[in-house]
Amino acid sequence: MNEDKAFAFATTNKEGVPNINMIGVKKIEDDETILLADNYFNKTLANIKENARAAILTKRAEEKLRYQLKGTCQYLNEGQKYEDFKKMGKIKKRILSCQGDGYFQS
C-alpha cells in the first residue's frame, strides 16, 4: 500500500449513511495500523465520532489484485505518532489511526 498513490476510505454515520474519500497522504505503521492525514475530512470526522468502523479499498493494477481492509479508527491530534507523521509536512488538521481487524484480497 505504500506504493499506491491513493486508496478509497469509507465511513458511515450512526444511521448508516456512507461517505467515501480518496486518501493520498498515508503511512503504514505496522501490520495492523495505517495513519491517514485529515485534509479537511468534515463528513469523515463526524462519522468517525459516531461510528469508528471504516473500510479501505486499494487496487494493485500490476498484480491484478484488490485489497479491502476493515477496522476501527480514532483521531489523533497530539502525541508521538501525530508529531512523527506531521513531519511529513502534508497534514492540514489531524490524523486518523486506523487499526485493521481483517482484510479481504481478491
Secondary structure, 3 states (H helix, E strand, C coil): CCCCCCEEEEEECCCCCEEEEEECCEEEEECCEEEEEECCCHHHHHHHHHCCEEEEEEEEHHHCEEEEEEEEEEEECCCHHHHHHHCCCCCCCEEEEEEEEEEEEC
